[in-house]
Amino acid sequence: MMNRAIDRWDAFAERYMTAMTVIGVLWMVLGWASHARFIELPEWPLLTGMSAIVAGVVFNAAWWGFLYPRVQRRRKQRENLVSQPASTQVESTP
């Protein structure tokens, strides 16, 4: 169950990596700039000010601390499954 979810997320993230990176950088820069009052933006929850900084920190903590290591482990499992002969393939569940 978890492996399927990780595989789907990995496929989505791989397909839209550039767009997600650009959106993430823009979110970070706009959040910092609006919190420092370099630019004036309407007060949108999670997009401007301190709430944007906190949301970005929470997102990065979840991604780098929890999700990304699982995706990397699953990629290695898939690579090992592909490199093994068909008769010895056994899928392990964490």
N, C-alpha and C positions, 0 to 999 in steps of 0.2 A: 504494500500500500504506500509506504513512505517512499520507496524507490520510484514508483510511478510518478508521484508528485514531484520528486526531485528531477526526474528525467524531463517532465513537462516544463518545469521552470527553467531548466538548463537549455532546452531547445528554444524557449521564448527569449531568454536572455542572450543566447548566442545570435539569434536572428536580429534582435533590436539593440545590440550592444552600443552602437554609435549613438543612436537616438537617446537611449537611457543615460549614457555618459554626458551628453550635451545638456539634457534636462537636469541631471543632478548637479552639474557645475553651475548652470544658470540659477537653480534654486539656492545653492549655497551663496553665490555672489550677491543675488538680490536680497537674500535674508540678511547677510552681513551689512550690505550697504544701507538697507532700510533701518536696521537696528542702530547703526552708527549715524543715522540721519544724513548720509551723503545724498540720498535720493528720497523723494516723497512718493510713497505708494499708498493706495487705499489699504485700510487694515483688513486684510484677508487672513482668516485663521489658517495656520500652518504654512503660509506662504510669505509672510512678512514679519519683521520684528523678532523678538525673543522666541516666540512660538516656532518660527521657522528654524531657528538655530537648534532648539530642543528637538524638534521633529527630525531634523537632519542627523543629529547625534544618535537618536534612538534608532533611526533607519540604519545608519552605518554600524552601530553596535550589533543590531540583529543580523545584518548581512555578513560583516566580517567576523563576528564572533560565533555565529550559529549556522547560518545558511551556507556561506561559501565553503567552509571546511567539509560540510556534508556533500555539497556538489562535487568538490574535488575528489572525495573518497568514492563517490558513485562513478565518476569518470574513470578512475583507476580500475574499479570493478568491471566496468563495461569494456575497457581496453584489455583486461585480463581474459574476459569471456571471449572476446574476438580472437585473441591470440592462442587460446587453447583449442585443441581438437574437439570436434562436436561430441565425441563419446565421453569426454571427461568434464563437460560443462555442468556445473552445479551452481545455482544462484543462491547466494547466502543472504540472509536478512539480518540487519543489525539489531 
